[in-house]
């Protein structure tokens, strides 16, 4: 969560800085509005790219965790089968002794 908060903070700072820089630059109003619209579009595209990358990273992590969980479950099932077999063997040995 901290990384996403930092990313949002940086993007917000860049947006505010760009807007202030454009507003204080000597240019006609129509040019300034166009620059602001262009910067907004660029920021929107950068934000979408960042979200896409973050989403892919999260998806990849979830897939990795899912695979690990399936492996752990398979190992646990195998251990349970082995312990069941050991228990049955002990029961058989106990019956033969008694």
C-alpha positions as CSV (number, residue, x, y, z in Angstrom):
1,X,0.0,0.0,0.0
2,X,2.8,2.4,0.7
3,X,4.2,2.2,-2.8
4,X,0.8,3.1,-4.3
5,X,0.4,6.0,-1.9
6,X,3.9,7.3,-2.8
7,X,3.1,6.9,-6.5
8,X,-0.2,8.8,-6.1
9,X,1.6,11.5,-4.2
10,X,4.3,11.9,-6.8
11,X,1.7,12.0,-9.6
12,X,-0.3,14.6,-7.7
13,X,2.8,16.7,-7.1
14,X,3.8,16.6,-10.8
15,X,0.2,17.6,-11.8
16,X,0.2,20.6,-9.4
17,X,3.7,21.7,-10.5
18,X,2.9,21.4,-14.2
19,X,-0.4,23.3,-13.8
20,X,1.3,26.1,-11.8
21,X,4.1,26.3,-14.2
22,X,1.7,26.7,-17.1
23,X,-0.5,29.2,-15.3
24,X,2.5,31.5,-14.5
25,X,4.1,31.3,-17.9
26,X,3.5,34.2,-20.2
27,X,1.2,32.9,-22.9
28,X,-2.3,33.6,-24.3
29,X,-5.3,32.2,-22.5
30,X,-6.1,29.8,-25.4
31,X,-2.5,28.5,-25.4
32,X,-2.5,28.1,-21.7
33,X,-5.8,26.1,-21.8
34,X,-4.4,23.9,-24.5
35,X,-1.3,23.2,-22.6
36,X,-3.3,22.4,-19.4
37,X,-5.5,20.0,-21.5
38,X,-2.4,18.4,-23.0
39,X,-0.7,18.0,-19.6
40,X,-3.9,16.6,-18.2
41,X,-4.2,14.1,-21.0
42,X,-0.5,13.1,-20.5
43,X,-1.0,12.6,-16.8
44,X,-4.2,10.6,-17.4
45,X,-2.3,8.3,-19.8
46,X,0.7,7.9,-17.3
47,X,-1.8,7.1,-14.5
48,X,-3.5,4.5,-16.6
49,X,-0.2,2.9,-17.5
50,X,0.9,2.9,-13.9
51,X,-2.4,1.3,-12.8
52,X,-2.1,-1.3,-15.6
53,X,1.4,-2.2,-14.4
54,X,0.3,-2.4,-10.8
55,X,-2.7,-4.6,-11.7
56,X,-0.4,-6.9,-13.7
57,X,2.0,-7.1,-10.8
58,X,-0.8,-7.9,-8.4
59,X,-2.3,-10.5,-10.7
60,X,1.1,-12.2,-11.1
61,X,1.6,-12.3,-7.3
62,X,-1.9,-13.7,-6.8
63,X,-1.2,-16.4,-9.4
64,X,2.1,-17.2,-7.7
65,X,0.4,-17.5,-4.3
66,X,-2.3,-19.7,-5.8
67,X,0.3,-22.1,-7.3
68,X,2.1,-22.2,-3.9
69,X,-1.1,-22.9,-2.1
70,X,-2.0,-25.7,-4.5
71,X,1.5,-27.3,-4.0
72,X,1.1,-27.0,-0.2
73,X,-2.3,-28.7,-0.4
74,X,-0.9,-31.5,-2.5
75,X,1.9,-32.0,-0.1
76,X,-0.5,-32.0,2.9
77,X,-2.7,-34.6,1.2
78,X,0.3,-36.8,0.5
79,X,1.4,-36.5,4.2
80,X,-2.1,-37.4,5.3
81,X,-2.2,-40.5,3.1
82,X,1.2,-41.5,4.5
83,X,0.2,-41.0,8.1
84,X,-3.1,-42.9,7.5
85,X,-1.0,-45.8,6.1
86,X,1.3,-45.7,9.1
87,X,-1.7,-45.7,11.4
88,X,-3.2,-48.7,9.6
89,X,0.1,-50.5,9.9
90,X,0.2,-49.8,13.6
91,X,-3.3,-51.1,14.0
92,X,-2.4,-54.3,12.3
93,X,0.7,-54.7,14.4
94,X,-1.3,-54.1,17.5
95,X,-3.9,-56.7,16.5
96,X,-1.3,-59.3,15.9
97,X,0.3,-58.6,19.3
98,X,-2.9,-58.9,21.1
